[in-house]
Amino acid sequence: MSHQLKIEILDTNPKVYRTVVIPENFNFEQLHFVIQQVMNWENEHLYEFYLGRFFGSERIMPPFEFQLDENPVNYRKYDASKTTLNDVIRKGFSSVNYIYDFGDSWHHTIKIMKKPDYEVEFPICLNGENTAPIEDCGGISGFYHLLKTLADPNESEEKEELRDWLGFDENTKFDDVYGFDLDETNQILKFTEF
């Protein structure tokens, strides 16, 4: 059977989340790529999953990081390419935490929901709300500052610089380019190699 998950970026207001169904045999490296697609991330930074508190629990790491990690912390670590959601569920967990980009620190919680009674061959996004942040905008506070600056009816040097950085003209709205579109998200998921 497949797994249904609710993926939410923490500390956003309004909430930014996506509900997805993934094949049962997906490992955490594949789940990382699903999150990248549904949240509009570009896979430019490191990530880790945690089976409890961020930085204070067992963690699931990218394969190359797993090999190089010499952190003396006593928490057990797992290779994302060899660890599946079933492995975590068997340990009794009903949610995991995910961090993407240790600079901007995008913290997510992933709730494992009731298993659907159908199989999927590739991930499917069932629903979601609100536009996700973009890469390298300075974390949650930077994201909301960016949105506020772009929405300000007054022109400013900062607003012009942000539009240049984003490649926007004066009429382009953030949601026009980065807004959540369920059909588009599912098209991307369908044609992504996991």
Steps between C-alpha positions, in 0.01 A plus 500: 500500500604859449559765767312826543699785654430858601813713454492839669760777513517610863454859620308613193187711529281419319598132506695363203437129457458225242327163536661231285471128436824315429574140402547276801857402412632859473812571703579830671724618219202465265275672756750788508454542123121492539520782757727696267242478223186579699657794684674650193844447651789457256712239683791740541566432870549222752216331686440263790200323649464462877303238690434750777636844585702685239871444573412297810385158382575217261549634148474386141767651278586521129724207397815710444453686830438170680839372378686818600328571831739489794272679745556342842136557602354185652185494287478223245517596133357332189574519129205667321544279193465183711231604747129487415193647663401144595822474704400810696137393544617163637694695765172659610535848350196684362696805383851605406668837471688625195739789465607639166779758461690539825546872430138603439389209722172392345351275769221265395290250686378192315194329648440141397128481437260209460616270221295533184336183368660538158846476349679774307782453251637850553435772760174693481419829671143494633482858624690785652471859604697815444817587318823349629809716554773511237865402529746733670253767612625508859276256685149565627561864593673566167212339310233711670712813459530422128122456466430819694748702295361373169141569610577858612327736255789746534811459292836471676856410415464176698184405311676561168800290611270215606317508167836491318615206712174313429490597133162673545371804319280763673181303431616154610359374828685244712209255487484530120839329481530299821138442606384148580324331207380145568482391134844639418648338812358162400634535146847565643472202735383272221802574285769517769736204530511389861 
